[in-house]
Amino acid sequence: MNVLHTLLVIVQVLAALAMIGLVLMQHGKGADAGAAFGGGASASLFGASGGANFLSRSTAVLATVFLASTLALAFIGYQRPSAPAASGSVLESVPAAPSTPAAEGAAGGANQIPGK
């Protein structure tokens, strides 16, 4: 189970980094106005509109991979057995103070309210 957890973390980090790179490579809607004034050479790698389709579909696939790995990590984290000492409250694991008959007799007068 630990190997699966490590593998999912690696897949999630790689998907996140690739998705960041793909989003930064895409051009915004305002970049189309610049192409009308002679800046259309940037779209020559994938064709006129092929780059937008390829990059947006790749981003959607990576977003799906990222979401699936996140859900799988959450499920594995929820199903992972906790340590026996971690069950219950933290205060339940604190040992109680030892009580001896000698200590109770000496402190018997200390528990009374003065003046009554």
Phi, psi and omega in degrees: 000329180291325179293319177297320178297315179295318179297319178293324178294318179296316179298320181293318180293317179295320178295321180293316180293319178294323179292322177298316179297318179293322179293322179289334179282339182284151177259151182280179181290334179284346180286341179292330178291328178290333178291335179289339181258022174104008180260029185277001182287344181287341182265013186281346181290313182255000184101189185291313181235001182292330180294320181293319180291315181296313182292321181289323178290322177296321178295320179294320178295316179293325176295323177293318177298318180297316180294318180294320178291326177295316179294321179293321177295321178294320179293317180294320178295327179285325183276346182295129180291137179274163180293150181299326181285341183275355181282138180088198183276156176292326182289339179288337182273354178283127179290144180283155179291139181291137178244123178244155180297327180293321180290327179289323180290322180288328182267005183298321180280341183284343182274353181275152178278132180292145178088006179240000000 
